């Protein structure tokens, strides 16, 4: 009787356990902006505390520079890199059905349960497991890189391929290409982010201790991502991006673009009037400003640097304070739409208070000398700023031929600017600044699909302005090619995240 009771108890327990909801997966680590949307189409919620249980039907997305580590019930792991979107279609004890909508995911599969769906293909882990990377670009183009195990891939036309270790495969709407051999471990190490970053330490225009502090943050693994892209000339380049925390009230985004041994460099450092949270999720939504209420955190300054190792451009702004642009005396700066990071879309704000940081000091420097700038005192509209002519806008020092580009009158050279989209077939914006001393500064902005090069105008419906254009821009990367009289024929040529440019207000 006791034996029967014991057996019956075990059977009952098994039945009860089977009836419990399966813990599908959990978020174990997040960095930067990570959001989860519950089943259906409800609001997106930023995740700041982990672990956080995930269930079938939920959606996950990461912001620029963000990352999310997902651990499944059998110990398998997936890492979502920045600007990625994933749907947990279905997760059971027998199978995982995951849909990678956009971005890069790295999966270490310990069984053979996972099927990863993209807009152009389905990848299935074979046998006892696999380790691979999948990247989905705009238009659904997908690239697979297999490191260990076997991976079966089928495109939307029914064609199939079996990837073996150290092979890669690209699939688009036309079908799949021929598998290629990945670089060897030694080749990949030679081009590693760590090597690139050490080289680049000497290129920062600041050349001060803050960069070494930032490098330490990178080594601690605070945030590090990299990927290969195709540039405007059809060449493959390597990009790396990092987020550093040089001070409690600052963050610094760094992006490296490598071509062989050459490295071009971009950084954006933001300074606020108060300390920042450990996770920057809530900060991204406040970069441009706030709608309806001023809030307690304001961007008081920023520092932007671009360099090719020989030449550099530095933009500095300070004296930031929040101003309601829709309530000031200048109707020309009224704001009708703003980008809402929570809904990942533009929303109408006409007639509402929109508090935007304006800066009393601003300067752009080429190779250490002032090119242009302005000053003001608690300006309430950008039109109140006074262009710099005889003094440095940041330091206040008198301008000389040593610290500024002067024209023949002894004052800072004035400029005129023209902007155009000179190509009818590709998305390229050309901005030409002409100065009264005869110099020029030319910036070509290319909208680039990381796997195919420059995007065609048809991908934007030939539009070059408006919220539709801006929203579409989020699906791509931006390649900046900058030339100047002072560069002596050299160029700064680098990739920058379009989403970062939008969230920081550099693109409005």
C-alpha positions, 0 to 999 in steps of 0.5 A: 500500500505504501509503495502504491501511494508513493508511486501515485504521489509521484504521478500526481506531482508530474501531472501538476508540474506539467500543468504549470506554465513553462518558464520559456526564457529570461532576460539575464543581462541588459545594457543600454536601451532594451524594451519588451512588449507583451503579447499583442500590441501594447506599450513597450516597457524599458527593462532596467532590472534583470532577470526578467521572465519572458514568454511566448509571444513577447517582443524584444528590441534594443536601442543603439549600442544596447544589448540583451542576453536571453537564457532559455530553459535548457541553458541555450543563450542568445545575445541581441546586439544594438538596433535589433528586434526579436519576437518569441513566436513560440517556446515549448519543451520541444521547440523554439520558434524565434523571429529576428525582424531586424539587427544581429543575434548571436545564438549558442544552442545546446540542443536542436530545438531552435528555428530562427525565422527572418524575412527571407529564410528559416534557419534550423539548428541540427543535431546536438547544437550550434553556435552562430550569428544572424544579421537581418538588414533593411529589406530582409537581407540576412547573413548567417555565420556559423562557428560550431555545429550544423545549421540548415537554412531554407529560403522563401523559394524552398531552396536549402543549404547546410552550413558547416563550421566556419561558413557564412551564407547570405539570403535576400529576396532573390534567394541564397548565395553560395556559402563562403568560408569565414576568416580564420581565428588569427585573421579575426584577431588581427582586426579585433575591436581591442586592437582597433581601440588601442590604435585609436586611443591616440587619435582622440582630439581630446588626448586627455585622461577621460579617454583612458578612463573610457577605455577601462570601461570598455575592457570591463565589458560595459558595452561592446559591439561590432559588425561588418558593413559595405560602404559607398564604394562597395568595400567591406569595412569593420565598425565597432561601437561602445558606450563609456561612463567618464563621469556620473553625469556623462556618457560617451558613445564611441564608434570606430570605422576600420578599413585595413590598417586605417581607422576613422573615429567618432564620439558623442559625449553628453553632459547633464545637470544631474547624475545618470542612472546605471541603465541609460534607457530613460535618458535616450528619450530625453536627449531632444527634450521633453513634451508638456513638462520640463522634467528634472534632467537637462542636457547642459553640454555635448562634445562631438569628435571626428577623426581620421588619425591626421585630421579632426573636427570637434564640436562643443556646446555648453550652457545648455538650458531647457526652453519651451520652443512652442511658447517663446517669441520666435514662431520659426522654431516651433516644433510640430513633431518629435521622435518618441523613443518609447513608441519608436515613431514620430508623434505630433506635438503642435500646440503643446509645450516642447522643452528643448535644450538650447546652448549659450556657447557653441563652437566647431573646430578643425584641427584645433582651430575655430571654424565657426561658433556663437555665444549668448546669455540664457538664449530663449530662441536660436535666433538670439545667438550671436555669431563669433567674430573676434573671440572664442565662444567656449574659452572667450580668448581673443581670436588669432591666426593660431587658434582660428581661421581668420579672413583678411579683415582679422575676424573669423571667416564667415560662411555660406551653406548649400545643401542638395541631393545631387544623385537621382538614383541613390540617397546622398546628401551633399552639404557644402560650406564656403568661407570668406577666406576661400576655404571649403568644408564638404560633407557627403551623407550617404544612407547605407544598407550595411550589406548592399552599400548605398540605398536607392532613392526608391527605398525612400519613395524619392522623399528627402524630408518629413517624418516618413523620411526620418522614420525610414532612415532609422532602418539604415546606417549613415556614412559621413565623408568629410573633406576640407581645404585644411585636410590637404586632400585627406578625408574623414570617412566613417559610419554613424548610427542613424538612430543615435543621430535621431535620439540625440537630436542631431537629426530632427 
